[in-house]
């Protein structure tokens, strides 16, 4: 009987350690996800949007302005997900 109790205690302790490790991994995953989202937002806002704005100001034909507006709308849609 005592052996069974000790065995259960060991298993319980092991499960607690595993649970703690999983919590740490989940927290790190959430941090990585947040960092990735921030990087994507930064890249979209700083690397694409300014050039798209300049392109729209550059005397495009109506057809090309329409394409630029579609690109901007699609980028905004992507960014809004973050």
Order of alpha helices (4+ residues) and beta strands (2+ residues): alpha-alpha-alpha
